[in-house]
Amino acid sequence: MTPLRNRMIEDLQLRGYSDSTQGLYVNAVRQLCEHYDKSPGRITEEELRDYFLYGKNVKKWARSTSTVALCGIKFFYENTIKRPWPTLLFIRPGHEKKLPVVLSRDEVRETLRNIELLRYRACLTTIYACGLRFSEGIHLKIENIDSARGFIQVRNSKGQMGGRDRDVPLPQKTLALLREQWKSHKNKVWIFPSAGRDGKNMPSATTPVSKSSVQAAFRKASKTAGINKKATVHTLRHSWATHLLEAGINLRQIQTWLGHSSPSTTGVYTHLTEKATTVAVKTINELMDDL
């Protein structure tokens, strides 16, 4: 590890960034260096400007890719080597207005029914039933389960600085499934421990199940269920929020359970509810019927 890379990681740690965010930011700087085949300290501001134009016009970066690149590179130059460049102040990732993919309740249940291994079925069921982020689901610990109150305690939930704690409702059937999953390995820390190459490592595992294995299980089950939508594990969280809204749960309450800091982030689900749209159209027709 180079001294600058190590210094950047230390700076990120001191500012409270999560391990996953540290990896993304360091990788953003690494890709910049590989593009010019030189160390970041030798890259000029003009080259930096050209790099973001290349990402926008040639590589056609998605907004999320552009945001990570900007945040990682900006952090490195402003905090690690103390070189604030004007270029980094006016670069803005393009806006995207894509609505997230959402599965119907039947599609969710059919997908979950087609997951063969208990550990994957329990993990993905919990992510949907509690509206968890992917990383929150696989990192569940025994201490996070408040069975007496019927809640999951999500601690230091998201990414960068100021991770927020929240409690989310834990349905009784999901709690029973989690207990069944834990009894299959009885790991002292993790609900979903890594199984290892031979599948027998769970009782003593010190790390949780890998994202890639859970993703593979979801893709296989989705394909078997005949789902043609571009669904991912995170789609389960979007689907949960949409289904709650359709069932009449207050948007502000859903925002709290999702851990969103802004109502506008949660508000996207109002555009995804077929039931809500149908009811609204019916109501409008009734209100305007005597015009």
C-alpha positions in Angstrom: 0.0 0.0 0.0 1.4 3.4 -1.0 1.8 6.1 1.6 -0.8 8.3 0.0 -3.3 5.5 -0.2 -2.7 4.6 3.4 -3.0 8.3 4.4 -6.3 8.7 2.6 -7.8 5.6 4.3 -6.7 7.0 7.7 -8.3 10.3 6.8 -11.5 8.6 5.9 -11.5 6.6 9.1 -10.9 9.7 11.2 -13.9 11.3 9.6 -16.1 8.3 10.4 -16.7 6.9 6.9 -17.8 3.3 6.7 -15.6 0.6 5.3 -17.7 0.3 2.2 -17.5 4.1 1.5 -13.7 4.0 2.1 -13.4 1.3 -0.5 -15.4 3.2 -3.0 -13.5 6.5 -2.5 -10.1 4.9 -2.7 -11.1 3.0 -5.8 -12.2 6.3 -7.4 -8.8 7.7 -7.0 -7.1 4.5 -8.2 -9.2 4.6 -11.4 -8.1 8.2 -12.0 -4.4 7.2 -11.6 -4.8 4.3 -13.9 -6.5 6.5 -16.6 -3.4 8.7 -16.7 -0.9 6.1 -15.6 0.6 8.4 -13.0 0.4 9.1 -9.3 -2.4 11.4 -8.2 0.0 14.1 -7.0 1.3 14.5 -10.6 -2.1 14.9 -12.1 -2.9 18.5 -13.2 -6.2 20.3 -12.8 -6.6 20.4 -16.6 -6.3 16.6 -16.7 -8.8 16.3 -13.9 -11.2 18.4 -15.9 -10.7 16.2 -19.0 -11.2 13.1 -16.9 -14.7 14.1 -15.8 -15.5 15.2 -19.3 -14.4 11.7 -20.5 -16.6 10.1 -17.9 -19.6 12.1 -18.9 -19.2 12.2 -22.7 -17.4 8.9 -23.5 -18.0 6.5 -20.7 -21.5 7.8 -20.1 -21.2 7.4 -16.4 -24.4 6.9 -14.5 -25.2 9.5 -11.9 -24.2 7.2 -9.0 -20.8 6.5 -10.7 -20.2 10.1 -11.3 -21.1 11.0 -7.7 -18.7 8.4 -6.2 -15.9 9.5 -8.5 -16.4 13.2 -7.6 -16.7 12.6 -3.9 -13.8 10.3 -3.7 -11.4 12.4 -5.7 -12.6 15.6 -4.1 -12.0 14.1 -0.6 -8.5 13.0 -1.6 -7.3 16.4 -3.0 -9.0 18.6 -0.4 -8.3 16.5 2.7 -5.3 14.1 2.1 -3.0 16.3 0.1 -4.6 19.7 0.8 -5.0 20.8 -2.8 -8.4 22.4 -3.3 -9.0 22.9 -7.0 -11.8 25.1 -8.5 -12.7 22.4 -11.0 -14.0 20.2 -8.2 -16.3 22.9 -7.0 -18.5 23.3 -10.1 -18.6 19.6 -11.3 -22.1 18.3 -10.7 -23.4 14.8 -11.6 -26.3 14.9 -14.0 -29.8 14.5 -12.6 -31.6 11.2 -13.2 -35.3 10.9 -13.0 -35.5 7.1 -13.2 -38.0 5.4 -11.0 -36.8 2.3 -9.1 -38.0 -1.1 -10.2 -40.7 -2.5 -8.0 -42.0 -6.0 -7.7 -45.7 -6.8 -7.0 -46.5 -8.7 -3.7 -47.1 -11.9 -5.8 -43.7 -11.5 -7.6 -41.9 -11.0 -4.2 -43.5 -14.1 -2.8 -42.9 -16.2 -5.8 -39.2 -15.2 -5.9 -38.7 -16.0 -2.2 -40.5 -19.3 -2.6 -37.9 -20.3 -5.2 -34.8 -19.8 -2.9 -33.6 -23.2 -2.0 -31.1 -22.7 0.9 -32.5 -21.5 4.2 -29.8 -18.9 4.9 -30.5 -17.1 1.6 -34.2 -17.4 1.9 -34.2 -16.1 5.5 -31.8 -13.2 4.6 -33.8 -12.0 1.6 -37.1 -12.5 3.3 -35.9 -10.3 6.2 -34.6 -7.6 3.8 -38.1 -7.4 2.3 -40.1 -7.9 5.4 -38.2 -5.1 7.3 -37.3 -2.8 4.4 -33.6 -3.1 5.0 -30.7 -2.0 2.8 -28.7 -4.9 1.4 -25.7 -4.3 3.7 -28.0 -4.0 6.7 -29.6 -7.4 6.0 -26.4 -9.4 5.7 -24.8 -7.6 8.7 -27.6 -8.5 11.2 -26.3 -9.6 14.6 -28.1 -11.4 17.4 -27.9 -8.2 19.4 -30.0 -6.4 16.8 -33.0 -8.5 17.3 -35.5 -7.2 19.9 -37.9 -10.1 19.9 -39.8 -8.8 23.0 -40.8 -5.5 21.2 -40.9 -7.0 17.8 -38.3 -4.8 16.2 -34.9 -4.9 14.5 -32.5 -2.4 15.8 -30.5 -1.0 12.9 -27.3 0.7 14.2 -25.1 3.2 12.4 -27.1 2.5 9.3 -25.8 4.3 6.4 -22.5 4.9 4.8 -20.7 8.1 5.3 -20.6 10.4 8.4 -23.3 10.6 10.9 -24.8 7.1 10.5 -28.3 7.0 11.8 -29.8 4.4 14.2 -33.4 3.3 13.8 -35.8 0.6 14.8 -37.9 -1.2 12.2 -40.9 -3.6 12.8 -40.1 -7.3 12.7 -43.1 -9.4 11.7 -43.6 -12.5 13.9 -43.3 -14.9 10.9 -40.0 -13.3 10.0 -38.8 -13.6 13.6 -39.7 -17.3 13.5 -37.7 -17.7 10.3 -34.7 -15.9 11.8 -34.8 -18.2 14.8 -34.9 -21.2 12.5 -31.9 -19.8 10.6 -29.9 -19.2 13.8 -30.6 -22.7 15.1 -29.0 -24.1 11.9 -25.6 -22.7 13.0 -25.8 -21.1 16.4 -23.1 -18.5 15.6 -22.5 -16.3 18.7 -22.5 -13.0 16.7 -24.1 -13.2 13.2 -27.6 -14.2 12.1 -26.2 -14.8 8.6 -22.6 -15.9 9.0 -20.3 -16.9 6.1 -20.7 -20.5 5.2 -17.2 -21.0 3.8 -16.2 -23.1 0.9 -17.6 -26.4 2.3 -20.7 -24.8 3.8 -19.7 -25.8 7.3 -18.0 -22.7 8.6 -21.1 -20.9 9.9 -20.9 -21.8 13.7 -17.4 -20.3 14.0 -17.5 -17.7 11.2 -16.2 -14.2 12.1 -17.7 -12.5 9.0 -21.2 -12.3 7.6 -22.4 -14.0 4.4 -21.0 -12.4 1.2 -23.1 -10.0 -0.9 -22.2 -11.9 -4.1 -23.6 -15.2 -2.8 -26.9 -13.6 -1.7 -27.1 -11.7 -5.0 -26.6 -15.0 -6.9 -29.3 -16.7 -5.0 -31.7 -13.8 -5.7 -31.0 -13.8 -9.4 -31.5 -17.5 -9.7 -34.8 -17.4 -7.8 -36.0 -14.4 -9.8 -35.2 -16.2 -13.0 -37.0 -19.4 -11.9 -40.0 -17.3 -10.9 -40.2 -15.9 -14.4 -39.6 -12.3 -13.3 -38.5 -10.2 -16.4 -38.0 -7.0 -14.5 -34.4 -5.7 -13.9 -34.7 -6.5 -10.2 -31.9 -6.6 -7.7 -31.8 -7.4 -4.0 -32.3 -3.6 -3.3 -35.6 -3.9 -5.3 -37.0 -5.7 -2.3 -36.6 -2.6 -0.2 -38.3 -0.4 -2.8 -41.1 -3.0 -3.1 -41.6 -3.0 0.7 -42.0 0.8 0.9 -44.4 0.8 -2.1 -46.5 -2.0 -0.6 -46.7 -0.3 2.7 -47.8 3.0 1.1 -50.4 1.1 -0.9 -51.7 -0.4 2.3 -52.3 3.0 3.8 -49.2 3.4 6.0 -48.3 7.1 6.5 -45.5 8.3 4.2 -43.7 10.0 7.2 -43.7 6.7 9.1 -42.3 4.9 6.1 -39.6 7.5 5.9 -38.6 6.9 9.5 -38.4 3.1 9.0 -36.4 3.5 5.8 -33.9 5.8 7.6 -34.3 8.6 5.0 -33.3 12.0 6.2 -35.4 13.8 3.6 -39.1 13.3 2.8 -38.4 13.9 -0.9 -36.3 10.7 -1.0 -39.3 8.7 0.3 -41.7 10.6 -1.8 -40.6 8.7 -5.0 -42.7 5.8 -3.9 -45.9 7.8 -4.4 -45.2 7.5 -8.1 -45.0 3.7 -7.9 -48.2 2.8 -6.3 -50.8 1.5 -8.8 -53.4 1.1 -6.1 -53.0 4.7 -4.9 -53.2 6.0 -8.4 -56.3 4.0 -9.1 -58.0 5.2 -6.0 -56.9 8.8 -6.7 -58.3 8.7 -10.2 -61.6 7.2 -9.0 -61.9 10.0 -6.3 -61.2 12.7 -8.9 -63.9 11.4 -11.2 -66.4 11.3 -8.3 -65.5 14.9 -7.3 -65.8 16.3 -10.8 -68.8 14.2 -11.8 -71.3 17.1 -11.5 -69.3 19.6 -13.5 
